[in-house]
Amino acid sequence: MPHHGSLSLRERQILALIADALTNRSASPVKATVCASIAHPLGGEGSARSVTLHRADGLTSLQYKAAGGRPEEDGTFALSVRAGEDVTWRTAWPEPHFGDDLLEYWDDLHDGRLTDHPDATALVGSLASSVDIEAGGSAEVTFLLSWHLPRRRAWKWVPLAFGDSWTYEDDTHLDNHYATKFADALDVVRKTLPDLERLERRTRSFVEAFCRQDVPTELLEAALSATSVLRSQTVFRTGDGHFYGWEGCAADTGSCHGNCTHVWHYEYATSHLFGELARSMRELEFLHATDESGKMSFRIGLPLETHAREWPYAAADGQTGAVVRLYHDWRLSGDDEWLRRLYPAARRAIEFCWIEGGWDADRDGLMEGVQHNTYDVEFYGPSPQMQGWYLAALAAGAVMAAAVGDDGFAALCAELHESGRRLTESVTFNGDYYQQDVRPLREGDAVAFGLRRRTETDEIGRDPVSQLGAGCLVDQLVGDTAARLAGLRGPFDPEHFRSAAAAVFRNNRRDRADRTLNHMRSFALADEASLVICSFPRGDRPKTPFPYCSEAMPGFEYAAATALVQAGMPGEALRVVSDVRARFDGTRRNPFDEMECGRHYVRSMASWGTLLAWQGLRVDAVEQSIHLAPRSERSDLVWTNGFGWGTASLDGARLRVSVEEGVLTLTAIHVDGVGRWSAQGDTTLAAGDRLEVTLQTEC
C-alpha cells in the first residue's frame, strides 16, 4: 500500500499525521507494508538541498533540508514513522526517465522492503514500515510530517494607477514565531510527539462536548468547520508573538494582506477560542496601526517598526469595528489594565470620526462623510452598515471611558449615541429596511486625507458611482448584531431591526443561483440557494451599483443569519445557514473552505457569531457573570471565552456550570425568564470544578 506525493509548503511550521489502519480479513497471518514517499518540497534556485536519515527515540525520520538560497525558501522538513525495527527507506530515487523510476520503485517494493540507493540523485525520500497482522487482527502505521521554515517575507503596500494592491518585500524578512520554539523539523516532531496523546485528548474532549450541545447540527457544523481557517496558511505569528492574517489564501500566496479590519471584525471564533491571539490583533490595531490623529490604517504593514502605518487609508467600518471588538475582548478577559493600555488610542480612533472633512464632522452621531468600507469603495452619505458600527463604537466607547475614569468622554459618546440613534431611524430607515442616503460632494466640501482612495477625486464624488442607494444590503445590521453579542444594547430600533432582518431574507434569498444575473464572481452556481449581497426590491438600482452586489459570500450570509436569530426568526436563520452548508457539503465544495476573496477566508468565521446568538449565552469577566437567554427549559451548551471553556446545563430553575479548562470567576448568573443567582463573595472555578445553583425568581 505505498503512498506517494509531494507538498507545497509556505513559510510556517506544522505537525501533521497520516495514519493507516490495516485490518487482516483473511484466515492467515499477513505481513503488510505501508510506504510514504515525498519529493523534496523546499528550496529554490541557489539552495543546497539534501535528504538524510535519522533514527532515534522510537522514530525513523527522513529530514529534507534546503540552505544557502532565499531565506523564505530555506529550512527543514521531516517525514517520520512511529514503528519498531522493521522500517526500510530510500534517501533518493533514480532520475526519472519515461516512468522507469516508478517502475524500479515498485520492483524494489514487491517484497515489502526498500533498498536505499546512495548513488541516486533524485531527491525523493521514502519510508516503508512493515507490520505483522494476525488473522482477523488490525494494526496502525502512523507517519508524521513536520516542517520548519524560520523566515518569511514581509508584505507591503503597492499603489496602482487605479486602486491599491500588495506584494512581498523580497529583501525584508521576519522570524516565524515557532522558530523560537523549535530548532528544526526533527525537533518539532521529537518535542511534540510525547505530548500528542494529551493534545488529541483535549481536542476530542472539546469537540465532543461542542457537538453534544442543544444547537442545530448545521449551525454546529458551520461554526466548528470554519475554525480550520486558524490552522491554515491564512494566519501566522511573527517572532515577537504578534498574530497576523491575510483575508484568505491564493494558490501559493496570501490573498489581501494586513489584518484587514473590515474583514476580521466579522468573525468571532478567534476571540472565543484563542483570546491571546485576539488580544494581539487589538494591540496591533491600536498601538501600531493608529496614528496620533486617530487614523487607523486598516491594513497594517510589516515590519512594524517602519511600515505599520504605510497603508494610507482608514475604513469607516473597520475602524469603528475595532473599537467594538476591543470592548468585546475586554469583557471576555476582564483585564482592566489591558484596557487602560489601549484606551488612549481607542479614544483617538473615535475622535477621528469628528475631524474636519471626516465621517461625522458635525458631531451629531450620523456618518454623513465619505466612508471607505468592506466593499472596497467609498459610500457617500449615511449608510446602515457603517452607521451600525459607529453607534456600537460610541456605546462601547462610553462604557470603556467610564471604566478608566474618563467621565467627560463617556458622557460625550453617550450623547452622540442617542443623537445618532434618532437620526439613523429618520434618515436611513425606509419603512421596511435600512438604506443609504446618498449625498454627493458639494462645491467646497472637504474630504479628510485617508478617507478615500487616491483615485477617488472630488469630481467623482459630485456624482458618485458604486453606491448602495436604496438597496437592501445583506449586512445592514452587522454593527447592531456586534453590539448585542458584546452585551450592549442594539442601537437600532428593535421593531425596525426585525423588519430589516426579515426584508433581507425575503428580498435577498435566491432558491437558485441561475435565475438572476450575477455579473461578478460566482460563489453559488446553478441550483444552489444563497443570500445575495444586495437586492433592489424597489426597482431603483443605481446604474453602476457597488461591487460584489450580485455575489453571495458565506461570511455575509452568516452575518445576516445572526441578525435573524437576534430578531426572533430562528427558522429563517437556519435556512440561511443550511443553504451555505449545502454548497460546502464535501461533494460540491470543501466543507472546511468557505471561500470569498481567497480560500480559507476569515469572514467565514462569522458563523461563530451566529452560534453565540443562537446559544444566547454570554460570559462577562468584567462583571464576573453569565447571562443566558434560553430557548427551552432544558438545554446543554458550551461556553468559551478565549481563555477556557466549559458547559452550562439548564434544567428548569437549576443551572449547572462546569469548567473543563481555564478559570472562571462568578458573582452573578442571570437567566432570562427564569431568575438570578448571586454569590456570597466571588466563586472561582478551576478546571474540573462544577457549580450547581438554584435560580431565584425575580420579583
Disulfide bonds with the S-S distance in Angstrom:
none
